[in-house]
Amino acid sequence: MGVAAGPIRVVVAKPGLDGHDRGAKVIARALRDAGMEVIYTGLHQTPEQIVGTAIQEDADAIGLSILSGAHNTLFAAVIDLLKERDAADILVFGGGIIPEEDIAPLKEKGVAAIFTPGATTASIVDWVRENVRVPPAVEPTVR
């Protein structure tokens, strides 16, 4: 299986009860303006809804935005559901108000990147371009 053709497809989601979505909308627009297809799920999404949308939309990545403090629980739930639904190839990245001490444990659970306040939209767009749909390294064959 090769790298998919067409634009990168990203689901941008606001998990849980967090009611502030300005940052998610800014990121969604930046990704769209960079030529990616973006599916914004809106507020108050459950991990099940987010994963279902990502699978249905054949997404390459999920961008989670959270300010409520429930990032450890909700990000992990999305990662676990992707594994359960045989969709662990969908890359998960996140952003929002996430304490520095929580970043390493989130990455250990499978979150590919965390963007905290101050991250530029350009740096997020660049990261998505550099990390989504990257073909696996091929070991040279020895003859």
Backbone torsions as a table, in degrees:
resi	resn	phi	psi	omega
1	MET	NA	127.2	-178.8
2	GLY	-94.0	-171.2	178.0
3	VAL	-78.1	134.4	-177.7
4	ALA	-62.3	150.1	176.4
5	ALA	-90.5	167.2	177.9
6	GLY	87.7	178.6	-178.2
7	PRO	-68.2	153.1	174.2
8	ILE	-63.4	136.2	-180.0
9	ARG	-109.8	123.4	-176.9
10	VAL	-125.6	128.8	169.7
11	VAL	-91.5	124.6	175.5
12	VAL	-107.0	125.3	-172.1
13	ALA	-135.5	151.7	175.3
14	LYS	-114.6	94.8	-177.8
15	PRO	-77.2	151.0	172.3
16	GLY	78.2	-155.9	-172.4
17	LEU	-90.9	2.8	179.6
18	ASP	-58.0	126.8	-177.3
19	GLY	-107.2	10.3	-177.2
20	HIS	-108.1	115.2	-174.6
21	ASP	-122.8	13.7	-178.9
22	ARG	-59.8	-46.9	-179.5
23	GLY	-61.2	-42.1	179.0
24	ALA	-62.3	-40.2	179.2
25	LYS	-68.3	-36.3	177.2
26	VAL	-64.0	-44.4	179.8
27	ILE	-66.3	-43.7	179.0
28	ALA	-57.3	-44.1	-179.5
29	ARG	-67.5	-40.7	179.3
30	ALA	-62.4	-42.6	178.2
31	LEU	-64.9	-43.3	178.0
32	ARG	-61.2	-46.4	-179.7
33	ASP	-63.7	-22.1	178.0
34	ALA	-86.9	4.8	175.5
35	GLY	96.3	7.2	178.7
36	MET	-90.4	155.4	173.1
37	GLU	-89.3	126.3	-175.4
38	VAL	-121.2	132.0	174.5
39	ILE	-114.1	109.6	179.1
40	TYR	-95.9	124.1	-173.3
41	THR	-86.0	-15.2	-177.0
42	GLY	89.0	-174.5	-176.1
43	LEU	-79.6	161.1	168.4
44	HIS	60.1	44.8	180.0
45	GLN	-90.6	140.3	174.1
46	THR	-83.6	157.4	174.7
47	PRO	-55.2	-37.2	179.0
48	GLU	-62.9	-41.9	178.4
49	GLN	-65.5	-41.6	-178.8
50	ILE	-63.7	-48.6	-179.6
51	VAL	-65.6	-41.3	177.7
52	GLY	-59.2	-44.2	178.7
53	THR	-63.8	-44.7	-179.1
54	ALA	-60.5	-41.6	179.5
55	ILE	-69.2	-47.3	-179.4
56	GLN	-60.8	-38.0	-177.8
57	GLU	-87.3	1.7	-179.2
58	ASP	54.3	46.5	-176.9
59	ALA	-72.2	149.9	173.8
60	ASP	-89.7	-26.5	-176.0
61	ALA	-152.0	158.6	173.3
62	ILE	-123.5	127.0	173.9
63	GLY	-107.2	117.9	-179.0
64	LEU	-103.2	134.9	178.8
65	SER	-122.3	128.2	-176.7
66	ILE	-146.9	139.9	177.2
67	LEU	-125.2	-6.7	-169.4
68	SER	-80.2	-13.8	-176.9
69	GLY	93.6	-0.6	-179.1
70	ALA	-96.1	21.2	-175.8
71	HIS	-60.0	-41.1	-178.3
72	ASN	-60.1	-44.6	-178.9
73	THR	-72.4	-49.7	-173.1
74	LEU	-73.0	-40.7	178.1
75	PHE	-63.8	-43.0	179.0
76	ALA	-62.6	-38.8	179.6
77	ALA	-63.5	-40.2	178.0
78	VAL	-64.0	-45.7	178.6
79	ILE	-59.3	-47.2	-178.9
80	ASP	-62.1	-42.3	179.4
81	LEU	-66.5	-37.0	176.2
82	LEU	-61.1	-42.8	178.1
83	LYS	-63.4	-45.4	-179.8
84	GLU	-61.1	-34.0	-176.7
85	ARG	-95.3	16.2	178.2
86	ASP	55.4	42.6	-179.0
87	ALA	-130.9	30.9	-178.0
88	ALA	-67.4	-7.9	176.6
89	ASP	-77.1	-8.4	175.4
90	ILE	-80.1	117.1	-176.9
91	LEU	-73.7	137.0	179.3
92	VAL	-114.7	128.9	172.4
93	PHE	-132.0	161.5	-175.6
94	GLY	-147.3	169.6	178.3
95	GLY	-161.7	169.4	179.7
96	GLY	131.6	-155.1	179.3
97	ILE	-87.0	93.1	-176.9
98	ILE	-127.1	117.2	-179.0
99	PRO	-60.0	144.9	-179.5
100	GLU	-51.6	-40.3	-177.2
101	GLU	-69.3	-13.3	178.9
102	ASP	-93.2	-12.9	-174.4
103	ILE	-66.2	-50.2	-179.2
104	ALA	-60.0	-46.2	177.5
105	PRO	-61.3	-35.8	177.7
106	LEU	-65.5	-40.7	178.1
107	LYS	-66.0	-37.5	177.1
108	GLU	-62.6	-32.2	178.4
109	LYS	-76.0	-15.7	177.0
110	GLY	123.1	1.6	175.2
111	VAL	-74.1	123.5	-171.5
112	ALA	-72.7	-33.2	-179.4
113	ALA	-157.2	151.1	176.0
114	ILE	-126.6	129.1	177.7
115	PHE	-112.9	123.2	-177.9
116	THR	-102.2	171.5	179.8
117	PRO	-52.2	137.9	-177.8
118	GLY	102.9	-17.6	175.9
119	ALA	-65.1	136.9	-179.8
120	THR	-84.3	154.6	176.0
121	THR	-63.0	-35.2	178.6
122	ALA	-62.1	-40.6	-179.6
123	SER	-67.9	-33.8	178.7
124	ILE	-71.3	-45.2	177.1
125	VAL	-58.6	-46.5	179.3
126	ASP	-60.5	-43.0	-179.7
127	TRP	-62.0	-44.4	179.5
128	VAL	-61.4	-46.6	179.7
129	ARG	-59.8	-37.9	-176.0
130	GLU	-82.0	-18.4	-171.8
131	ASN	-119.7	-14.3	179.3
132	VAL	-96.9	135.6	-179.6
133	ARG	64.9	26.1	176.2
134	VAL	-77.3	120.9	-179.6
135	PRO	-65.0	145.6	179.4
136	PRO	-63.7	147.8	178.0
137	ALA	-64.1	136.5	-179.7
138	VAL	-103.6	126.0	177.3
139	GLU	-72.9	132.9	178.6
140	PRO	-65.4	142.1	177.4
141	THR	-85.2	139.5	179.1
142	VAL	-99.6	129.3	-179.4
143	ARG	-117.8	NA	NA
